[in-house]
Amino acid sequence: DVDLTDLGILSGNYGRTDCNGEIVQRPQSKIVNNGNANITGNLTMRLEKLVNGNWANIKNPVSKSITIGKGGVVKLDKEWNPNSIIATSAGKYRIYTEFRRLNSVKSASWEFEVI
């Protein structure tokens, strides 16, 4: 049986250059299976807004079953970007990602603010 100890949801930074030639840090998120077996579970990604100190679900664009091959990677931007989700009103937001298999859950989030 496979558990989620071999699975990591990673958030890192990579740089790109903006129109002024300055390097801009952007998050890079992916799920990595460091194990020796395929892992199948449910991937959920949602946009949440901070309302009165609690995270409120705004949109839930990704909710599906996926299989991550042994040593495989799922790039989360490939799951998120086709949905064209945009936070339009001012406030603090986060993108919450969860991978659930049976009773085990791995999760990560990235917070940002719209001014």
KOLDRENGU-247230 format. One record per residue: residue number from 1; residue in three letters; x, y, z of N, C-alpha, C in turn. Coordinates in Angstrom, 1 decimal, decimal comma. Example, Ala and Ser with C-alpha at 12.3 -4.5 7.8 and 13.67 -1.06 7.14 Angstrom:
BEGIN
 bafi panu    n_x    n_y    n_z   ca_x   ca_y   ca_z    c_x    c_y    c_z
    1  ALA   13,2   -5,7    7,8   12,3   -4,5    7,8   13,2   -3,3    7,8
    2  SER   12,8   -2,2    7,1   13,7   -1,1    7,1   12,9    0,0    7,9
// end
This chain:
BEGIN
 bafi panu    n_x    n_y    n_z   ca_x   ca_y   ca_z    c_x    c_y    c_z
    1  ASP    0,9   -1,2    0,0    0,0    0,0    0,0    0,9    1,2    0,0
    2  VAL    0,4    2,3   -0,6    1,2    3,5   -0,8    0,5    4,6    0,1
    3  ASP    1,3    5,3    0,9    0,8    6,4    1,7    1,3    7,7    1,1
    4  LEU    1,1    8,8    1,7    1,5   10,1    1,1    2,8   10,6    1,7
    5  THR    3,6    9,8    2,4    4,8   10,3    2,9    5,8   10,5    1,8
    6  ASP    5,7    9,9    0,7    6,6   10,1   -0,5    6,1   11,2   -1,4
    7  LEU    5,0   11,9   -1,0    4,4   12,9   -1,9    4,7   14,3   -1,3
    8  GLY    5,2   15,2   -2,1    5,4   16,6   -1,7    4,7   17,6   -2,6
    9  ILE    4,1   18,5   -1,9    3,5   19,7   -2,7    4,5   20,8   -2,4
   10  LEU    5,2   21,2   -3,5    6,3   22,2   -3,3    5,9   23,6   -3,8
   11  SER    6,3   24,6   -3,1    6,2   25,9   -3,6    7,6   26,5   -3,5
   12  GLY    8,1   27,0   -4,6    9,4   27,6   -4,7    9,3   28,9   -5,5
   13  ASN   10,4   29,5   -5,8   10,4   30,7   -6,6   11,3   30,5   -7,8
   14  TYR   10,9   31,1   -8,8   11,7   31,2  -10,0   11,6   32,6  -10,5
   15  GLY   12,7   33,1  -11,2   12,7   34,5  -11,6   12,3   34,6  -13,1
   16  ARG   11,8   35,7  -13,4   11,6   36,1  -14,8   11,9   37,6  -14,9
   17  THR   12,2   38,1  -16,0   12,5   39,5  -16,1   11,3   40,3  -16,6
   18  ASP   11,0   41,4  -15,9    9,9   42,3  -16,4   10,4   43,2  -17,5
   19  CYS    9,5   44,1  -17,9    9,8   45,0  -19,0   10,9   46,0  -18,7
   20  ASN   11,2   46,2  -17,4   12,3   47,1  -17,0   13,6   46,4  -16,8
   21  GLY   13,6   45,1  -17,0   14,9   44,3  -16,9   15,1   43,9  -15,4
   22  GLU   14,1   44,0  -14,6   14,2   43,6  -13,2   13,7   42,2  -13,0
   23  ILE   14,3   41,4  -12,2   13,9   40,0  -11,9   12,7   40,0  -11,0
   24  VAL   11,7   39,4  -11,4   10,4   39,3  -10,6   10,3   37,8  -10,1
   25  GLN   10,2   37,6   -8,8   10,0   36,3   -8,2    8,5   35,9   -8,4
   26  ARG    8,3   34,7   -8,9    7,0   34,1   -9,0    7,0   32,7   -8,4
   27  PRO    5,9   32,4   -7,8    5,8   31,0   -7,2    5,8   29,9   -8,3
   28  GLN    6,4   28,8   -8,0    6,3   27,6   -8,8    5,8   26,5   -7,9
   29  SER    4,7   25,9   -8,3    4,1   24,9   -7,5    3,9   23,6   -8,2
   30  LYS    4,2   22,5   -7,6    4,1   21,2   -8,2    3,9   20,1   -7,1
   31  ILE    3,4   19,0   -7,5    3,3   17,9   -6,7    4,4   16,9   -7,2
   32  VAL    5,2   16,4   -6,3    6,3   15,5   -6,7    6,1   14,1   -6,0
   33  ASN    6,1   13,1   -6,7    6,0   11,7   -6,1    7,4   11,2   -6,0
   34  ASN    8,0   11,2   -4,8    9,4   10,7   -4,6    9,4    9,2   -4,4
   35  GLY    8,3    8,5   -4,4    8,2    7,1   -4,1    8,4    6,2   -5,3
   36  ASN    8,3    4,9   -5,0    8,6    3,9   -6,0    7,3    3,3   -6,6
   37  ALA    6,1    3,9   -6,3    4,9    3,4   -6,8    4,0    4,6   -7,3
   38  ASN    3,1    4,3   -8,2    2,1    5,4   -8,6    1,2    5,7   -7,4
   39  ILE    0,8    6,9   -7,4   -0,2    7,4   -6,3   -1,4    8,0   -7,0
   40  THR   -2,6    7,5   -6,7   -3,8    8,0   -7,2   -4,6    8,7   -6,1
   41  GLY   -5,1    9,8   -6,3   -5,9   10,5   -5,3   -6,7   11,7   -6,0
   42  ASN   -7,3   12,5   -5,1   -8,1   13,6   -5,6   -7,4   14,9   -5,4
   43  LEU   -7,2   15,7   -6,5   -6,6   17,0   -6,5   -7,7   18,0   -6,4
   44  THR   -7,6   18,9   -5,4   -8,5   20,1   -5,3   -7,7   21,3   -5,2
   45  MET   -8,1   22,3   -6,0   -7,4   23,6   -5,9   -8,6   24,7   -5,9
   46  ARG   -8,4   25,6   -5,0   -9,5   26,6   -4,9   -8,9   28,0   -4,5
   47  LEU   -9,6   29,0   -4,9   -9,3   30,4   -4,6  -10,1   30,8   -3,4
   48  GLU   -9,4   31,3   -2,3  -10,1   31,7   -1,1   -9,7   33,1   -0,8
   49  LYS  -10,7   33,8   -0,1  -10,4   35,2    0,3  -10,5   35,2    1,8
   50  LEU   -9,7   36,1    2,4   -9,7   36,2    3,9  -10,8   37,2    4,2
   51  VAL  -11,8   36,7    5,0  -13,0   37,4    5,3  -13,2   37,3    6,8
   52  ASN  -13,1   38,4    7,6  -13,3   38,4    9,0  -12,4   37,3    9,7
   53  GLY  -11,1   37,2    9,2  -10,2   36,3    9,8  -10,2   34,9    9,4
   54  ASN  -11,2   34,6    8,5  -11,3   33,2    8,1  -11,2   33,1    6,6
   55  TRP  -10,7   32,0    6,0  -10,6   31,8    4,6  -11,9   31,3    4,1
   56  ALA  -12,5   32,1    3,1  -13,8   31,8    2,5  -13,5   31,3    1,1
   57  ASN  -14,2   30,2    0,7  -14,0   29,7   -0,6  -14,7   30,6   -1,6
   58  ILE  -14,0   31,1   -2,6  -14,5   31,9   -3,7  -14,8   31,1   -5,0
   59  LYS  -13,8   30,3   -5,4  -14,0   29,5   -6,6  -13,2   28,2   -6,4
   60  ASN  -13,8   27,1   -6,9  -13,2   25,8   -6,8  -13,0   25,2   -8,2
   61  PRO  -12,0   25,7   -9,0  -11,9   25,4  -10,4  -11,3   24,0  -10,7
   62  VAL  -10,6   23,4   -9,7  -10,0   22,1   -9,9  -10,4   21,1   -8,8
   63  SER  -11,1   20,0   -9,2  -11,4   18,9   -8,3  -11,5   17,7   -9,2
   64  LYS  -10,5   16,9   -9,1  -10,5   15,7  -10,0   -9,5   14,6   -9,5
   65  SER   -9,7   13,5  -10,0   -8,9   12,3   -9,6   -7,7   12,4  -10,6
   66  ILE   -6,5   12,2  -10,0   -5,3   12,2  -10,8   -4,4   11,0  -10,3
   67  THR   -3,5   10,5  -11,2   -2,5    9,6  -10,8   -1,1   10,2  -11,1
   68  ILE   -0,3   10,1  -10,1    1,1   10,7  -10,2    2,0    9,4  -10,3
   69  GLY    2,7    9,3  -11,4    3,6    8,1  -11,6    4,8    8,2  -10,6
   70  LYS    5,4    7,0  -10,4    6,5    7,0   -9,5    7,6    7,9  -10,0
   71  GLY    8,1    8,8   -9,2    9,1    9,7   -9,6    8,5   10,9  -10,5
   72  GLY    7,2   10,9  -10,5    6,5   11,9  -11,4    6,3   13,2  -10,8
   73  VAL    5,9   14,2  -11,7    5,6   15,5  -11,2    4,3   16,0  -11,9
   74  VAL    3,5   16,7  -11,1    2,3   17,3  -11,7    2,5   18,8  -11,5
   75  LYS    2,5   19,6  -12,6    2,7   21,0  -12,5    1,3   21,7  -12,3
   76  LEU    1,2   22,3  -11,1   -0,1   22,8  -10,7   -0,6   24,0  -11,5
   77  ASP    0,3   24,7  -12,1   -0,1   25,8  -13,0   -0,8   25,3  -14,2
   78  LYS   -0,5   24,1  -14,7   -1,2   23,5  -15,8   -2,6   23,1  -15,5
   79  GLU   -2,9   22,9  -14,2   -4,2   22,5  -13,8   -5,0   23,8  -13,5
   80  TRP   -4,4   24,9  -13,0   -5,0   26,1  -12,6   -5,3   27,1  -13,8
   81  ASN   -4,2   27,3  -14,6   -4,3   28,4  -15,6   -5,4   28,3  -16,6
   82  PRO   -5,7   27,1  -17,1   -6,8   27,0  -18,1   -8,1   27,5  -17,7
   83  ASN   -8,3   27,6  -16,3   -9,6   28,0  -15,8   -9,8   29,6  -15,7
   84  SER   -8,7   30,3  -16,0   -8,7   31,8  -16,1   -9,4   32,4  -14,8
   85  ILE   -9,0   31,9  -13,6   -9,5   32,4  -12,4   -8,8   33,7  -12,0
   86  ILE   -9,6   34,8  -11,8   -9,0   36,1  -11,4   -9,7   36,6  -10,2
   87  ALA   -8,9   37,1   -9,2   -9,4   37,8   -8,1   -9,5   39,3   -8,4
   88  THR  -10,7   39,8   -8,4  -11,0   41,2   -8,9  -11,2   42,2   -7,9
   89  SER  -11,6   41,8   -6,7  -11,9   42,8   -5,7  -10,7   42,9   -4,7
   90  ALA  -10,5   44,0   -4,1   -9,3   44,2   -3,2   -9,5   43,2   -2,0
   91  GLY   -8,3   42,8   -1,5   -8,3   41,9   -0,3   -7,2   40,9   -0,3
   92  LYS   -7,1   40,1    0,7   -6,1   39,1    0,8   -6,7   37,8    0,4
   93  TYR   -5,9   37,1   -0,5   -6,4   35,8   -1,1   -5,3   34,7   -0,9
   94  ARG   -5,7   33,5   -1,1   -4,8   32,4   -1,2   -5,3   31,4   -2,2
   95  ILE   -4,4   30,7   -2,8   -4,7   29,5   -3,6   -4,4   28,3   -2,8
   96  TYR   -5,4   27,5   -2,5   -5,2   26,4   -1,6   -5,2   25,1   -2,5
   97  THR   -4,2   24,3   -2,3   -4,1   23,0   -3,0   -4,1   21,9   -2,0
   98  GLU   -4,9   20,8   -2,4   -4,9   19,6   -1,5   -4,9   18,4   -2,4
   99  PHE   -4,1   17,4   -2,0   -4,2   16,1   -2,6   -4,6   15,1   -1,5
  100  ARG   -5,7   14,4   -1,8   -6,3   13,5   -0,8   -6,3   12,1   -1,4
  101  ARG   -5,8   11,2   -0,5   -5,9    9,7   -0,9   -6,3    9,0    0,4
  102  LEU   -7,5    8,4    0,3   -8,1    7,7    1,4   -8,2    8,7    2,6
  103  ASN   -7,6    8,4    3,7   -7,7    9,3    4,9   -6,5   10,2    5,0
  104  SER   -5,6   10,2    4,0   -4,4   11,0    4,1   -4,5   12,3    3,2
  105  VAL   -4,0   13,4    3,7   -4,1   14,6    2,9   -2,7   15,4    3,0
  106  LYS   -2,3   15,9    1,8   -1,2   16,8    1,8   -1,7   18,1    1,2
  107  SER   -1,3   19,2    1,8   -1,9   20,5    1,3   -0,8   21,6    1,3
  108  ALA   -1,0   22,6    0,6   -0,1   23,8    0,5   -1,0   25,0    0,1
  109  SER   -0,5   26,2    0,3   -1,2   27,4   -0,1   -0,2   28,5   -0,5
  110  TRP   -0,7   29,4   -1,3    0,1   30,6   -1,6   -0,8   31,8   -1,4
  111  GLU   -0,3   32,7   -0,6   -1,1   33,9   -0,3   -0,6   35,1   -1,1
  112  PHE   -1,6   36,0   -1,4   -1,3   37,2   -2,2   -2,4   38,3   -1,9
  113  GLU   -2,1   39,5   -2,2   -3,0   40,6   -2,0   -3,4   41,3   -3,2
  114  VAL   -4,7   41,7   -3,4   -5,1   42,5   -4,5   -5,4   43,9   -3,9
  115  ILE   -4,8   44,9   -4,5   -5,0   46,2   -4,0   -5,9   47,0   -4,8
// end
